[in-house]
């Protein structure tokens, strides 16, 4: 919601070409109607977030119009309350980006991108960015080795902060370790808390029931069939 109004952003991935407009819709009291068109390239995901009083949208651009180039800029848009629209704010170089997640730790703001493919390899680095208050932009602070990174899920348990990545595929197999990372004192997710074998994982969701915490993974393919089970894990650490 922005200034009392409700909006919905749709990431359009392909229509004949990967150069396809994505669209923002506004609720008119009865339904969502087209409000703003934003050019994207094989868009996989939108993430909406707020920093203080400002509203932002970041798009994960996956693939160029020709389909041959995965090394593109993904884009952050900022809401302009004068024009009542999102305007380009910052571009960030990504590699087959499929997901963004935004989170806050101790008053600092972060974005993490899942980079899936470079055009040559699935074994590439995904990246964490931190909001630079003085420069009013996101700066890269950390790279994390991923294997066809498809999704990030941020979650907290008591006073601990975690990121889990859904790894889709390495260069040999969809059977790959997805990893839970824990925030450490140096403000980096460099501690590998847990590795979980997944089969072309495409999504994680964290949820809690009472004082118990769980992670659910959506597995897509085991190298033979797509008819495989997704799994729920109880977190014991």
C-alpha positions in Angstrom: 0.0 0.0 0.0 1.3 3.5 -0.9 -0.4 6.6 0.4 -3.5 4.7 1.2 -3.8 3.1 -2.3 -3.2 -0.6 -3.1 -1.1 -1.8 -6.1 -0.1 -5.1 -7.7 3.1 -5.6 -9.7 3.3 -8.4 -12.3 6.6 -9.7 -13.6 6.1 -10.7 -17.3 8.8 -13.2 -18.4 8.3 -13.6 -22.1 5.9 -12.8 -25.0 7.6 -13.8 -28.3 10.7 -12.1 -26.9 12.1 -11.7 -23.5 11.9 -7.9 -24.0 8.4 -7.6 -22.6 6.7 -4.9 -20.5 5.8 -5.7 -16.9 2.8 -4.0 -15.4 1.6 -2.3 -12.2 -2.1 -2.4 -11.4 -4.0 -0.2 -9.0 -7.1 -1.2 -7.0 -10.1 0.9 -8.0 -12.4 -0.4 -5.3 -13.7 -3.2 -7.5 -10.8 -4.7 -9.3 -7.1 -4.1 -10.2 -6.7 -2.0 -13.3 -3.6 -1.2 -15.4 -1.7 1.7 -13.9 1.9 1.8 -15.1 4.0 0.0 -17.7 7.6 -0.8 -17.0 10.0 -2.3 -19.7 11.7 -5.4 -18.4 13.8 -8.3 -19.8 12.6 -11.8 -18.9 11.4 -10.5 -15.6 11.1 -13.2 -12.9 10.3 -11.4 -9.7 9.3 -8.0 -8.2 10.1 -7.2 -4.6 8.4 -4.2 -2.9 9.9 -2.6 0.2 10.1 0.6 2.2 13.1 2.5 3.5 11.8 5.0 6.1 9.1 6.9 4.2 10.2 5.9 0.7 8.6 3.1 -1.4 10.6 1.0 -3.8 10.2 -1.9 -6.3 13.1 -4.0 -7.6 12.8 -6.3 -10.6 14.8 -9.4 -11.3 15.7 -9.3 -15.0 16.6 -12.8 -16.1 17.3 -12.8 -19.9 17.8 -10.5 -22.8 15.4 -10.1 -25.7 17.4 -12.4 -27.9 17.6 -14.9 -25.1 21.3 -15.1 -25.5 22.5 -12.8 -22.7 21.8 -13.4 -19.1 24.2 -10.8 -17.7 21.9 -7.8 -17.4 21.1 -5.0 -15.1 18.2 -5.5 -12.7 16.5 -2.3 -11.7 15.3 -0.5 -8.6 12.4 1.9 -9.0 11.4 4.5 -6.4 7.9 5.9 -6.0 7.6 9.6 -7.0 4.7 11.1 -5.0 4.6 14.1 -7.2 4.0 12.1 -10.4 2.3 9.2 -8.6 4.5 6.7 -10.4 7.6 4.5 -10.0 10.8 6.0 -11.5 14.1 4.3 -12.2 16.3 4.8 -9.2 19.3 2.4 -9.4 20.6 -0.3 -11.7 22.5 -3.4 -10.4 24.4 -5.9 -12.6 22.9 -9.4 -12.2 23.4 -12.8 -13.8 20.1 -14.5 -14.8 18.4 -13.0 -11.8 15.4 -14.8 -10.5 14.6 -13.4 -7.1 15.1 -10.5 -4.7 14.5 -10.5 -1.0 14.6 -7.4 1.2 15.2 -7.4 5.0 16.2 -5.2 7.9 18.7 -6.0 10.6 19.4 -3.6 13.5 18.2 -0.6 11.6 20.2 -1.4 8.4 18.5 -2.3 5.1 19.6 -5.1 2.8 18.7 -6.7 -0.6 19.8 -10.1 -1.7 19.6 -11.3 -5.3 19.5 -14.9 -6.5 21.7 -15.2 -9.6 20.8 -18.3 -11.5 22.9 -18.5 -14.7 25.7 -16.6 -16.4 25.1 -18.1 -19.9 27.9 -20.5 -19.4 27.5 -21.9 -15.8 25.0 -22.3 -13.0 27.8 -22.2 -10.5 27.9 -18.5 -9.9 27.8 -16.0 -7.0 24.6 -14.4 -5.7 25.1 -11.1 -3.9 24.0 -9.1 -0.8 23.6 -5.4 -0.9 23.4 -2.9 1.9 21.7 0.5 1.9 24.3 3.3 2.0 22.6 6.1 3.9 25.0 8.8 2.8 24.9 8.0 -0.9 21.2 6.9 -0.9 21.9 3.7 -2.8 22.6 0.0 -2.4 26.3 -1.1 -2.2 27.4 -4.7 -2.6 28.8 -6.1 0.7 29.0 -9.9 0.1 29.0 -12.6 -2.5 27.7 -16.1 -1.8 28.4 -19.2 -4.0 25.1 -20.5 -5.4 24.2 -23.1 -8.0 21.4 -21.9 -10.2 20.1 -19.7 -7.3 16.3 -19.6 -7.7 15.0 -18.1 -4.4 16.1 -16.6 -1.1 14.1 -16.7 2.1 15.0 -14.5 5.0 13.8 -15.4 8.5 14.5 -14.9 12.2 14.5 -17.2 15.2 14.7 -15.4 18.5 17.6 -12.9 18.0 19.3 -14.8 15.2 19.0 -14.0 11.5 19.1 -16.5 8.6 19.0 -16.7 4.8 18.3 -19.9 3.0 18.9 -20.3 -0.8 17.0 -22.6 -3.1 19.6 -23.9 -5.5 18.0 -25.1 -8.8 20.9 -26.8 -10.6 24.7 -27.1 -10.7 26.5 -27.7 -13.9 26.0 -31.4 -13.6 22.8 -32.2 -11.8 19.6 -30.8 -10.3 20.4 -32.8 -7.1 22.3 -30.1 -5.2 22.8 -28.8 -1.7 20.7 -25.8 -0.7 22.2 -23.9 2.2 21.0 -22.0 5.3 23.3 -19.1 6.3 23.4 -17.4 9.7 24.3 -13.8 10.3 27.5 -13.3 12.2 29.1 -10.5 14.2 30.9 -9.1 11.1 27.5 -8.5 9.5 27.9 -11.1 6.8 26.0 -14.3 6.1 29.2 -16.3 5.9 28.4 -19.0 8.4 26.9 -22.1 6.7 24.5 -23.3 9.4 23.0 -26.2 7.5 23.0 -27.8 4.1 19.9 -29.7 2.8 19.9 -31.9 -0.3 17.3 -30.6 -2.7 16.1 -31.5 -6.2 15.9 -28.5 -8.4 14.6 -26.4 -5.6 12.6 -23.4 -6.7 11.2 -21.9 -3.5 11.6 -21.9 0.3 9.0 -20.7 2.8 9.6 -20.2 6.6 6.7 -20.4 9.0 6.1 -20.9 12.7 3.5 -22.7 14.8 3.7 -21.6 18.4 7.3 -21.6 19.4 8.3 -24.1 16.7 9.9 -23.1 13.3 9.7 -24.8 10.0 11.1 -24.6 6.4 9.2 -25.9 3.4 11.0 -26.4 0.1 9.4 -26.8 -3.3 11.4 -29.4 -5.3 10.8 -29.4 -9.1 12.9 -32.2 -10.7 15.3 -35.0 -9.7 16.8 -35.6 -13.1 14.3 -38.2 -14.0 10.8 -36.9 -13.2 9.0 -33.8 -12.1 6.7 -35.9 -10.0 8.6 -35.6 -6.8 7.7 -34.5 -3.3 8.3 -31.2 -1.7 9.5 -31.4 1.9 8.8 -29.6 5.3 11.6 -29.5 7.8 11.4 -28.7 11.5 14.2 -26.4 12.6 16.0 -27.6 15.7 19.0 -25.2 15.9 
